[in-house]
Amino acid sequence: MKTAGIIAEYNPFHTGHKYQIDHVKGTLGADYVVIAMSGDFVQRGTPALLSKYVRAEMALRAGADLVLELPVSCATASAELFARSGVQLLDGLGVVDTLCFGSECGDTEILMKLAGILVEEPEEFKSALRRNLKEGMTFPKARSLVLGEVLPGNESEKYQQVLSSPNNILGIEYCKAILRENSSIVPTAIKREGNDYHENSLFTDSFPSASAIRNAVIQSAASNTASLADLARNFLPASCQELFYDAICKNAFLLENDLDSLYRYCLLQENETSLCTYLDMSHSLARRILACQDQYETFSQFADLLKTRDITRTRIQRALLHMLLHIQKAPEQIPYARVLGFRKSSSALLGEIKKRGHIPLLTKLANAKEILAAASDEPALADREPVRIRLSQSSSALPLLDETTFASNLYESMLAQKNGTSYVHEYKQQIIIL
């Protein structure tokens, strides 16, 4: 049985994502595809366009076999923590052979070489990095320049080009995580086709970017059904078009400015000391937020206002979201695997995970406390000891689950208010089974 893992946001799921799953099953010969997916909030520090259950069903309809949720503090963390958490989650299942990810270069060897340098951190690398940071560079820029310095002269330009593309950078983080976790999972880069990651325009002759689809939704009124139908037909797999179309037409989606009233409320309660307890928040950013808080109009406008040469917009958005959700840290290890959905035809995969997995599988939140307590008391098997998550040595599992549940309840509450439907608590949500 060959099982491939994909770490994704699917914000939203589109034809490029379908291509990746098809490639993994068709070209790479995977029997099963497991998705480690962000929940209701994503790495750019905003709510996902569509709920995690809609996005999980899209992935399953498009060929995925199992969709698991990344805890919210991991899904909304930096690229390094996001990648590490995704790798830990897939590795903890005990069945994933390969991690497949898209990148602009599509060259696994290059990405692994760069990852190796970043993991080993030779002294010349660390010294040059400190020098660049002291000069006021952002960390990504400082690191990129240093890598160019430590690589051989005839290779520097080639690697600098690799380091300028966002999916290449994320691919390097996946490779770093595999190396640091000493995982047996084999990384496989797939050359990204279609629009650039940050492209905000849609072209019918290529795969879209998720950013462009979100931008099109913002620009189209929900009543403009013809435009939405064209959007779904041109850029989403046929199996997902109805789900997308219905959600947008029914106003069952969230945009980054939909939480403005909550942000204004939170800002009234914070001071520099309290702000600095949140993940991704620095003292300088906290002071800037407090100095500008009376100028808050919308989330997008406020993030632009706060942006400086040294602090990226994405970092600011993540810090603000962590304030809203009271997220103070990301876990050192992923202590459970929360199931969002699976295909009935993949029951053999679930059976193998239950036999070989190193972390408990949660399919029903009502039973989570009992399952996690039982897992913490279970003696570790000798052959699992190096990788097994010892819940008895960590109190992170239940707080992590509670934190993610709170975030999902907040998302659901705002969604219900926006589209006039009844609120459904996370513990009463049904996982997707196809």
C-alpha positions, 0 to 999 in steps of 0.5 A, spaced: 500 500 500 503 506 497 500 512 501 501 519 499 500 526 503 499 533 501 499 539 506 494 544 504 489 550 505 485 549 499 482 556 500 478 554 495 480 548 492 481 549 484 483 545 478 490 546 480 489 542 486 485 536 482 491 536 478 496 535 483 491 529 486 491 526 479 498 526 478 499 523 485 495 517 484 496 517 476 503 518 475 506 517 482 502 511 483 499 512 490 493 508 492 491 513 497 492 520 498 491 523 505 490 531 506 493 535 512 488 541 511 488 548 515 481 548 518 477 555 518 483 560 519 489 560 514 496 562 514 495 569 511 492 570 518 485 570 515 478 566 515 478 561 510 473 563 504 469 557 505 468 552 511 473 546 513 467 542 511 466 544 505 473 544 503 474 537 505 468 535 501 471 538 495 478 535 496 474 528 497 470 529 491 476 530 487 479 524 489 482 525 496 481 519 501 482 522 507 482 529 510 485 531 517 485 538 520 491 542 522 490 545 529 489 552 528 495 555 531 499 551 526 495 552 520 496 560 522 503 560 524 509 561 520 511 557 514 516 553 518 511 552 523 506 550 518 510 545 515 513 542 521 506 541 524 503 538 517 509 533 517 508 531 524 501 530 523 502 525 516 508 522 520 504 520 526 499 516 522 505 511 520 502 510 513 505 515 509 510 514 504 511 520 500 509 528 501 507 531 495 507 538 494 507 543 488 513 548 487 515 553 482 522 549 480 519 542 481 526 540 483 526 536 489 534 535 489 535 543 489 530 544 495 533 538 499 540 541 498 537 548 501 534 545 506 540 541 509 544 548 509 538 551 513 538 545 518 545 544 519 546 552 519 554 552 519 557 558 522 558 562 516 551 562 515 549 564 522 554 569 522 552 572 515 544 571 517 545 575 524 549 581 520 543 582 515 538 582 521 542 587 524 541 591 518 534 591 518 532 586 513 526 582 514 528 574 516 526 571 509 530 576 505 536 576 510 536 568 509 535 568 502 541 573 501 545 569 506 544 562 502 546 565 496 553 567 499 554 560 502 553 557 496 558 556 490 559 562 486 556 558 480 550 556 483 548 562 487 544 565 482 540 559 480 539 558 488 537 565 489 531 564 483 529 558 487 528 562 493 524 568 490 518 564 489 513 562 495 512 555 493 519 553 493 520 556 500 514 552 503 517 546 499 524 547 503 520 548 509 517 541 508 524 538 506 527 541 513 521 538 517 522 531 514 530 532 516 529 535 523 523 530 524 528 524 522 522 522 518 522 516 513 517 520 509 520 521 502 519 529 499 517 529 492 516 536 489 511 537 483 512 543 478 507 548 479 503 549 473 498 555 471 498 562 475 503 565 479 501 564 487 500 571 488 496 572 481 490 576 482 487 575 475 484 569 472 486 566 465 481 560 462 487 557 459 491 555 465 490 553 473 488 559 477 491 561 483 487 561 490 488 568 491 485 570 484 479 566 485 478 569 492 479 576 489 473 574 484 468 572 489 470 579 492 469 583 486 462 579 484 456 580 488 453 574 490 446 575 486 451 575 480 449 568 479 452 568 471 458 570 473 459 565 479 457 560 475 462 562 470 467 562 475 466 555 478 465 552 471 472 555 469 476 554 475 473 548 479 473 541 478 466 539 475 465 535 482 466 541 486 462 546 482 456 545 485 458 546 492 462 552 491 456 555 487 451 554 493 456 556 498 457 563 495 450 564 492 447 563 500 453 567 502 456 562 506 463 564 506 467 569 510 472 574 507 477 578 512 473 584 513 467 580 516 471 580 523 472 587 523 467 588 529 470 583 533 477 586 532 475 593 534 472 590 541 479 586 542 483 592 540 480 596 546 482 590 551 489 590 549 496 593 552 503 592 550 504 587 555 498 583 553 499 583 546 506 581 546 503 574 549 500 572 542 504 568 537 508 572 532 507 579 536 513 583 537 514 589 542 515 594 536 509 591 532 504 591 539 506 599 540 505 600 533 498 597 533 496 601 539 498 607 536 494 606 530 488 603 533 484 609 533 485 609 525 482 602 524 477 602 519 477 595 516 482 589 517 485 590 510 486 597 511 489 596 518 494 591 516 496 596 510 497 601 515 501 597 520 506 594 514 513 597 515 519 595 511 521 590 517 514 587 518 511 584 512 503 584 511 502 577 512 506 577 519 501 583 521 495 579 519 497 573 523 499 577 529 492 580 529 489 573 528 492 570 534 490 576 538 483 575 536 483 567 537 488 568 543 493 564 540 500 564 544 504 558 541 504 553 536 505 546 539 512 542 539 508 536 537 502 534 534 498 529 539 492 527 535 489 526 528 482 530 527 478 527 521 474 532 517 472 527 512 474 520 508 471 516 503 468 509 504 472 506 499 478 508 503 476 504 510 483 499 509 487 506 510 483 507 516 484 500 519 492 501 517 492 508 521 489 505 527 494 499 527 500 503 525 499 510 527 503 513 533 497 518 535 490 517 536 485 518 530 479 523 532 473 522 528 468 524 533 469 530 538 464 527 543 469 522 545 476 526 544 477 526 551 476 519 553 480 517 547 486 522 549 486 520 556 487 513 554 492 514 549 496 518 554 496 512 559 498 507 553 505 504 554 509 506 548 511 500 544 519 499 543 519 500 536 515 506 536 519 509 542 523 514 538 517 517 534 511 516 539 508 522 542 508 521 549 501 525 551 503 523 559 509 527 558 505 533 555 498 537 557 498 540 550 493 535 547 486 537 550 488 545 550 490 544 543 483 541 541 479 546 545 483 552 542 481 549 535 474 548 537 473 555 539 476 558 533 471 553 529 465 555 533 467 563 532 468 562 524 461 558 524 458 563 529 460 569 524 458 565 518 451 563 521 450 571 522 452 573 515 447 568 512 442 567 517 442 560 518 442 556 525 449 556 529 451 549 529 456 547 535 463 544 533 461 538 537 455 537 533 458 538 526 458 531 522 464 529 518 464 528 511 463 521 509 463 519 501 
